[in-house]
Amino acid sequence: MNAPVIEVRGLVNMFGNQVVHDGLDFSVRRGEIMGIVGGSGAGKSVLLRSIIGLQRPKSGAILVEGRDITRMNTWELLEVQKLWGVLFQSGALFSSLTLRQNVALPLQECLKVSHRLADELGRVKINLVGLPPDACNKYPGELSGGMVKRAGLARALALDPKVLFLDEPTAGLDPISADAFDKLIHGLSRSLDLAIVMITHDLNSLYSICDRIAVLVDKKIRIGTLEEHLRDSHPWIREYFHGERSNALLTKG
């Protein structure tokens, strides 16, 4: 079994007197895809922001390859952030840059490579996510929703990360495009031995590609396979995984 690339220990997040997370403990291993689900206000985005260093928790530790990012200064954190890539829901591409320039930017900024090498590596990443060569010189506004997602994924892969964080990766996509994107994510995880952490409400994604699922409930976290969650008696978990939509997918599968 692969060693954890991320370990969260006793994580507490608060806003004023409101406790969002009360002692979360879990780990993510290389080569696995972990889905994160939870009701409104359960703190899915807060958890993601904590792990990638955009929000400092009230207490607890977040270890990336054994290094606690909660104890790092700004420069140390910037260095360790090179170990992961992030795909935000909107793609978060720079509208004034072409796709090739968007993907090349982190290579030039973080690795200080030449413009020519950044351009060549950028084209490799664009090809890796299944975009055609002629997409390289297009601007985000000229791309379809599915292409924007793939473009954002190409940029997230620019620095050859060990972990990918995906925020609602199939949101806004039609079923065919969403299924194709799921297959792309699964293939990348297996071929590159990537750890992938994805916040999603897409039941198809949870059922088809996630190795384990993290459920945020009652300010805690419950980690398990789909089969384990299906046996969980917690009311919210039962409603989520045994609702009409879930049952339809399970019957279909």
Summary of the structure (lengths in Angstrom):
residues: 253
radius of gyration: 18.4
end to end distance: 27.3
largest distance: 56.6
contacts: 791
relative contact order: 0.16
helix: 44%
strand: 25%
